[in-house]
Amino acid sequence: MENQHLSQKKPENTYDIIIVGAGHAGCEAALAAARMGCRTLQLTLNMDNVALMPCNPSIGGPAKGNLVGEIDALGGEMGICTDKTFIQIRTLNASKGPAVQALRAQSDKKLYGIEMKNTLESQKNLTLKQGLVADLITEPVKENAHLPENPQWKVTGVITNTGYHYFADAVVITSGTSLDSRIIMGEVAYSGGRSGESSAVQLSDGLRKLGIKLTRWKTGTPPRLDCKTINYPSMELQPGSDKPIYFSWLFKNDAEFAKKYAVMPENICTYYEKWVQHGWRPQLPCHLVWSSEETKRIVTQNLHRAPMYNGVIEGVGPRYCPSFEAKIANFPNKKQQMFLEPEGWKTTEVYLQGANTSLPEDVQIAMVQSIPGLENAEIVRMGYAIEYDGVASGQITNALESKQVSHLYFAGQTNGTSGYEEAAAQGFLAGVNAVLKLRNQEPLILKRNEAYMGVLIDDVITSEILEPYRLLTSRAEYRLLLRNDNPDLRLTEKGRQLGLISDERYRHFSNKKDQLEETLKKLKKEKIKLPEELRSVALSDYLRRPEITFASITTAFPEYAPLSPDVQQQLEVQIKYEGYIEKQQALVEKFKQTEEKKIPDWIDYTEIPGLRNEARERFKLTRPYSLGQASRIFGVTPADVSILLVWIESKARKMHAIAEKEAT
């Protein structure tokens, strides 16, 4: 079903949806909206910085890699772009259970942006333009405007810093770290965004005028080194995968397409030639380094010059990605681990992962050269911190729509998250939900047991975010159900319903599902004779043994060998962990009634007697959609939820009785 607005010819400056920003959130939002049939405009500060990786040129990792798989399963782009451009990929936690295994890839930083920009420019219904959004165009909301919980405004477009007006029925803001941002290095601080971009100062002011409360966040980048000045032989090698692994459905299922990217790029940096791994696909290795006692001394003696300690930085940084000086200060007796990660095939720049810093330039040079193997290393780009505005907690719905301004959506770091993957997941959902809003359809709300994307959004909505949020596997109570190997089985049906999954892809998906079901039945029926035990057992029981892999099955039963690696992995996990999976599914069923018990839109929390003031304020701020979500709100107790449930049921009975009386 295409958006009804497309049936009418619109003026050149009028669109269905406007996306503000072209970072990872903006790209997913724009592609989702355009692919669902909406005439979409995407405005970015700099056309040369589309999908920029200003921090780490990597995608994936624990929980984050799961997000990339889920975006792909729903019809998003991040996984495909990563598979096109990675210079290394590997499985993390391979020796551990499937609940914590994850893919992590190093992308060619420039190539990733080029590929994503080409995808945006080639997408039907999508126009990409350069422009700095300075303000929003709004109109008052008349219907139910007297209710404090209802939006007071509706967004109808944006105004650029040149004064040009663009109109739309919905706007998605994915401003990343650009809102009133400033760059900080040592004693130096100046207005600016990532990689020399402008700061969107005026847009911050415009949001405040609409009643949106902003808070201050901080993030950081590490220094970049010249690979020609690094003593690699003294370091521990971190190679990529020796077997084919990918994030995206496209690369997993189209061997001919994958071959296009399994060749050596032309004219690569000559220094890397001896480091290139061949095999199924050329890859560049990373290297492991450690801080020294001298590193600790240099940083400790210069903490008074660190902006985060001398008061220059006001914003709060991410707990799980702290600055290097914070790690030294908080863990003085611990050696700090860092990784040297190439930034691309055709550049000598190397990223020092784990060394985010805003120390002065002279201190950064001394700090880096105190690390074994980097004694002669030259810094080609200094590390810096960036401080920026974000939307304070409690101001967006589960659909990522603003509570103050109807048809306005926020996604990415603007909402207080950190990381490319978290941003892309939010951008995808914001773009989808903006379209569904225009179609008068229910928003896409993923549950915590359905996807890490559901965990992410639920946490952002129910938590009081006091520091940039990072998704972790430990945040997902059903992580064995949300594995890295099964996002397509969990979410592709939903992507199909949205119109984002092609017929060809859906046929492959349906065939895979049928193949899994049929093979599982065969494995449970077919038996293998074990002479040493003088008995026969079902293949499924045999596969449950810790030392047995699916390869063992294919050796004894060659008819199973043609199954794809993807299907073989899925079968092995489902059989080996069947008991644990059933336990988690039982927990889902146990709490299903609470999770699905919707809280009516008409509820007025000021009317509920016996409710604690803190819970009342939390409920009014968050506006939970279900009792399950209400129970997870920061500061809410089980007693508060019980009072809420009793009042809802009592109120519903009274309303029903009144309706029956009026009917008679």
N, C-alpha and C positions, 0 to 999 in steps of 0.2 A: 504493500500500500504506500503510494507516494504522498508526500506532504501536499495538503490541499492548496497551500499558497503557491505552488509551482504552476497551477493552472492559469494564473494571471501573469501577464507581462509586467515586470517591475521596472521602475526607473533605474538608471545606471548606478545610482548611489543608494539603492534600496535592496535589502537582502532578507532572507528568512532568518539567518543566524550570523552573528559576527563573533569571531574568535579573536580575543586580544592576546597576542603573544604567539611565538612559534618555537618554544622550547619543546620538551618531550610531552608535556601535558597539552599544549596548544596543537601540536601535530596530530595527536590521536583524536582530540576533540574535533578538529576540522575535517579529518578524513572520515570519521564516523558520521558526522552530520551530512557531509556531501554524499557519501555512499548510501545514506538512507533517503536521499532524494531532495534535500534542502539546498537552496541556493545559498552558498556560504562564502563569506568574506573572512580572510585571515589577515590581520594586521600585525606586522613585526617591526621592532625598532631598527633592525638591520637585516636585509635580505641575505647578506653573506654569513650570518650567524644562525641560520635555521638549524634546529636540532643540535645546537652546540653542546659540547661536553666541557664546560669550563673547569670542572673539578677532575674527576677520574675518568679516563676514556674506557670505562668498562661497563658491562651490563650483566646483571645477574648476581648470584650469591645466595646464601641461605634466605629463604622467604622471598627475596627479591626476584630470584630466578623463577620461582613459582608464579609470581605476578606476570612475568613476561610470557610464560606459557599460557596463562589464563587470558591475557590480552589477545594472544594469537588465536586461542580457541574460540573467542567471541568474534573474531574478524578484524582485530587491530593489526598494527604495522610494526611495532618495535622488534618483535622476534625476527621477522623477515629481513629488516634492515640490518640487524645485528649479524644474522647469518651471511648476508652479502658482504659484510665489511670486516669481519673479525680477523685479527692477526694471530689470535690464540684462543682456544676454548678448552675447558676441562671440567670434569665433575668434581665438585667439592664434597668432602665427607663420604667418599666412595666406600670406605671401610665400615661405615656406620649404617644404620637402618634407613629404609627408603623415606621415612618421614622427615629426615633432615638432609638428604642428598639434594644437591642443586647444581645447576650449570652456571658457569661464570665465564664470560668472554671478554677479551681485550679487543676493542674495535679500533680500526684506523680512524682517528679522530676527525680528520678532514673528510675522508671518504664517507663516513656515516652521515655527515651533514649534507654532502653532495647527493647521496642516494635518496635521503629523505626529502630534500628540496625537489628533486626530480619527480618523486612520487606525488608530492603535493601539486606541482605544476602540471602533471599529467592527469590529475583527477578531475573527472567530469563534475560539474556543479560547484567547483572550488576556485576562488580567485585569491591569489596571494599577493599582497601589496606591502610596501614599506610605509610605515607611518607611526608616529608617537601619539597614542591616545591620551588626551589631556582631561577629558570629562565625559560624563554620561548624559544622554538626553533621557528625561523621564517625564511622566505625567502622573498626577494624583490618582490613587485608586479610590473609587467611590463606594464600591460594594463592600460592606462589612468593615469599612475603614475605621469605624468607631471602636472596634475590638483591638486591644493592645497587641494581641498575638498575630494579627493579620498584617500583611504588607501595606505600607502607606503609599508606596510608589510602584510604578511599573516602568521598566526600562524600555525605551523605544529606539535607542541608537547610541552612537558615540560621536564625540567631537575631537578632531586631531589638534595638535599644537599649532597648525597653520590656520585653524578655524573652519576646516571643511567638515561637513556633516555627513555621516553615514547612518541610514535608518535600518532597523531590523525588528523582528518580533521577539528575538531573544538574543542575549549577549552572554558569552562565556569569557571570564577573565582568567587568564593563565599567565600572570605577570612575573612568576618566578621570584627572582631576587631584585626586581627592578623598581619596586614602589619606594620612592624617596630613599634610594640606596646611596651608600657612600663606601668608598674603598679606604681601607686602613692598613698601613704598614709602619710599625714603630710609632714615631711621633708624627707621621704624615697621615692626614685624612682629607679626602676631597670627595665631592659629589660625583657619582658615576656608577654605572652598572658593570656587568660582566664584560671582560675583554674590551674595555674602552667604550662601551655603549653609554647612552645618556641615562640619566635617572628620571623615572616617571614621577616627578614631584607633584605636578598638578593633579594627577589622577588620585593620589592619596587624599588631597584636599577635597576633591569631588566626592569621594566615598564618605568622608567624614560628614559632609553637608547632608548626606542622605541618612545619617544616623547610624552608619556602620562603624563600629569600634575597631580601631587598629591597634596592634601591639608591635613590638620590635623584636626581630630575630637576627641571628648572626650565623654565618657559616664561613668556611675558610678553604684555601687552596694551598698546595705545597709548592716548593720551588721545582722548576723544570731544569734538568741537567743536560749537558752535551755528552752524548754517548761516546764520543772520541776521547774524552778525558776520564773515562771510568775504567778501573782495573777489574774487568769481568772475571778473569781466571781465578781470582781470589775469593769469589762468591759462590754461594750455593745455587745451582741451576734449578729453575722451576719450569719444566717442559709442559707443552700442551698435550692434548689427548692423542693417543696413538691409534684410535679408531674413530670412525665417523659419528659425531654427535651434533645435534642441532636443536635450536629453540622452536623453529617454526614447522608447521604442517607442510608447507611448500617444499622445503628442502628435504624433509623426511620422506616425502612421497613422490617427488619428481627427480629421479636420478639424473636425467639429461640436464635439467635446470641447474642442479647442484654442481655438475661438471664444469659449468661456465666459471665458477668461482674457485675451482680446485686447481688453478694454474698460478704460476709465479707472476706477480705483477711486473710490468716492464719498468726498467730504470729505477730499481729500488736503491735505497741508500747503500752505497758500496760497503760501508762498515758492517752492515748486517748480513752480508752474503754468507759469511762463515758460520753465522748463528742460525740460519734458516733450517727448520726441520722439514724434511720431505715426507712422502708417504701418501696418505689419503688426501691431504691438503697442506700446502706450505704454511708454516707457523713460525712465529718468533717467540723465543723463550723469555721468561721473566727471571729475575734473580733476587735472592733473599739477602738482606743485610741487617746488621744489628748496631745499636748505639753503643758507645764506649763510655768509660768513666770521664774522659775528656769532654764528650758530648754533654754529659750531665753537668759538668762544672761550668761550661760555657753558658748553657741555658739558665742554670740556677743563678749565676752571677749577674744575669741580665734580665731577670724577671721584672725588675722595676721599670724596664723599658718596654715591657710587653703590654700592648693596649688593653688586653683583657684583665690585667692586674692593676694598671695605673689609672683606670677610669675612663679612658678614651672610648672604649667599646661599651655601649649601653645595652645592646641586645643580648639575648640568651642563646648560647650555642647548643648544638646537639650533644646529648650525653654519650651516645654510642659512636660518635665520630669527633672526639675532642681534639683540640689543637695539640701540637707536639709539646709545647711548653706546659700545657695542663697535665699531660701524661707524665712528664718529668717531675713536676711539682707534686702530683698526687701519688706517684709510685717511684720515689727516689731510689729505691733499692732494686728496681727491676730494669733489666735491659729491654729496650724498645725495639720491636721487630718492624722492619720496613721492606717494601718490595720495589725494585726497579722495573718499571713497565714501559715498553716502547710506546710512543704515541702514534706511530704509523709506519708504513713501508718506506716512505720517501722523505723522512725527516730524521734528524739526529736528536730530536728532543725526547727526553726520557722523564717519565713521571715518577716522583719519589713518594709512592703510596704509603700513608701512615705518618707523614710529616707535615700535615697542615699547620701553617704558622703565619703570624702577623708580626713577627719580630723584625727589628730594623735590618736593613740590608747587610751591614757589616757583621751582625750577629748571625744571620742566615748563612753567610759565606763560611764563617768559622765553624758553625754547627755542622754543616754538611761535610766540610773537609776533615772533621774529627771522626767521621764514620769510617771504619775499616773498609778499604777498597775505593773510597771516594776522596783520598788524600789530595788528589790533583784535580778533582772534579770542578768544572766551571758551571755556574748557574746562568742559564740563558733567560730565564724568567723567574723573578722573585715570587715567593709565596705572599699572599695577602688575605686579609679578612674582608668580608662584605657584610654590611649591616643594612637591613631593609624592613619595610613595613609588611605586616601580614594581618589577616582577619582574625580577630580574637575569638576564642572558643564560644560555642553556643549560638552562632549566628547563621548557620547553614542547616538545611534539612538533610535527610538521608539521600535525597536526590541531588545534593550539592547545590541546591537553589538557596539564594539569600532569603532570609526571613523578613528583612526590611524592604527589599525591592523585588517585586514579582518579575519572573522571566530573566532574572540575573543569576548567573551561576559562577562559582569559584572553583578552581581546581589547581592542584600542585602545591608548590611551596608557599603560595599565598595562604593556604589553609593550615600552615604550621607543620607540614611534613618535610622530610629531607629525602633526597635520593631521586634519581631519574625514573626508576621503576615505579615508585609510589606516585610520582607526578603523572606518568603516562597512564597508569590505571585510573586515576581520578579524572584525567582529561578525557579518556575514552567514555567513562560513565557520565560525565557532565555533558559531553556532546550528544550521546544517546538520549539522555533524559531531557535535554533541551528540545530535541526533535519530538519525543513522545509528548511533551507538554503542548507543543503546537498542534499535535494530532488529538489532543484531549484524551490521551491514553495513560494508563497507570505507569509510573516510572519503573525503571529496572533497579530493584533493590535486591542485592545478593545477600544471602544469609551467611552466618559465620561457619556453618557446616558445608556450605556450597563452594566457597572460594576464599583465598587469602584477600581478594579484593573486598569481600564482605567483611572480613575481620578489620581490614584497614579503615573502611568507611565507618563501621560501627564504633571503632576506637576513637576516631576523630570526632564523631558526633557526641559520644557519651563521656569522653574524658575532658578534664580541664587541662589543656595543653600549655604547660609552663616552659617547655623547651621543644625544639624541633623533633617531631615524631619520626621514628624509624621502625619499620616493620621487622619483626623477628619471628622465628619459628616458635619460640616460647610463648608468643602472644596468641597462638592458635590452639585452642583446646581440642580441636578435632584434626590435628595436623596429619595423622595417619590417613585420613580420608582426603586430605588436600595435597596429595603427593605431587612431586615433580613429573611423574610418569603418566598421570591421568587427567590433565586439565581438559582434554578434548571430550572425554567421557562425561565430565561434569558440566561442561558449558557450551559445547558446540550446538546442541539443540536450541539453546537460548539465542545464540548468534544467528542461527537459521531463522528463528521467529522474527528477529530484528531486520532480516533481509541482508545480513552482512556475510553470509556463507554461500558461496556459489554452488550451483548444481553439481559440478564435478567434485568439488570438495565434499559435499554432503554424501555423494555416492561412495566415495572412499571411506568416509566416516561410518556410514551404515554397513558397508562391507566389513570394516574392522570390528564393529560391534557384533555382527553375526558370527564372524570368525572366532572371536573370543568366546562367545557363548557355546558354539558348537564344539570347540576344542576343549573347553573346560569339561563338558559332558563326556567327551571321549577319554580324557585323562582320568576321570573318576571311574570309568567303566573298564578301560583297558588295563591289563595286569602285566607285571614284569616278574619273572621267576628269579628268586634269589637263592641259588644253590647253597650258599654258605649258611643260610637260615632255614633251608629246607621248606620254603613256602613261597607263595606268590602274593604280591601286594599291588594295589592300584597304583598307577603311575602318579596320581596326585599325592598319595601318601608317600611314595618314594621321593618325590620332589620336595616334600616338606623337610627332609633331612638337611641339616645345616651344610654338609659337605657336597650336596648334590645341586647342580645348576641345570638350567634348561638345556645347556650344551650336552650334558650327560644324557638327557632324554633323546636328543636328536642323534647321538652316536648309536644308541641301541635301537632307536626307531626312526630311521631316515625319512619317513613320510612326514615328520614334523619339521624337517629342516627348511622347507620353503617358506615357513612363516617369517614375516619380517622381524627384524630385531626389536622393533617397537612392540609388536604383539607378544613376542617371546618374553620380553621384560615384564610386560603387564601380567601375563599368565603366571610367571614365577612369583611376582610380588603378591598377587591375589591368593595364590595357593599357600605360600609360606607364611603369610601373615593373616590368613583367613580368620582365625580366632580373635586376634586383636582388632581386626576391622569390624567384625560382628559386634564386639563389645562397644566400640565407638558409635556404631550405628544404633545400638540399643540406647546409648546415652542421648543421642539425637532424638530418638522417639520419646524418651522419658521427658525431655524438656520441650518437646514439640508443642504441647498445649499452651505452655507459657509463652513460647516464642511467637505462636500464631494468634494469640489473644490480642486483637487489635484494640488500641485506645481510640475512642471516637474523636473526630475532629471538633465536636461541639463541647468538649470538656472544658470547664472553667476551674482551674486549680484553686482559685481563691474561695470557692464554695465548699471545698472538702473539709469537714470538721475533723479535728484530731490529728491532722497532718502537721508534722514538724515544719517550722518556718524554713529551715535550710532545704528540706525536701521539696517544699512548695516552690521555692525560688529555682531550684535545680530543674524541676519539672517544667516550669514556665519558660525557662531559658532553652532547654533542650527539646521540648515537645516530642517525647518518645512516641514511636509509632506502635509499639507493642509492650506488653508487660515484661517480656524478656529483656528488651532494650532498657526499659525503665529500671530494672534491677541492676544493670551494669553502670548506671550513671554514678559518677564520682560523688560521694557524700550521701547516697541514698541507702537506707537499711532495708532488710526484709520486712520489717514491721511497716515501713512506709508503703511498700508495694502491696502488702495485704490490705491496708486501709484504702489504697487506691482501687484495688479490685472490688472490695465490698461496695464502695461508693458508686463505681461504674455500674455494677449489677443492679443496685438499688435504684439509681437514677434511670436506668434503661427500663426497669419494670414500671416506674411511675410514668415515663413518657409513653410506654406502650398502653398503659391503662387510660391515659388521657386521650390517646389516638382512638382507642376503641369506643370510648364514651362519645367523642365527637362524631364518630362514624354512625352511631346509633341515634 
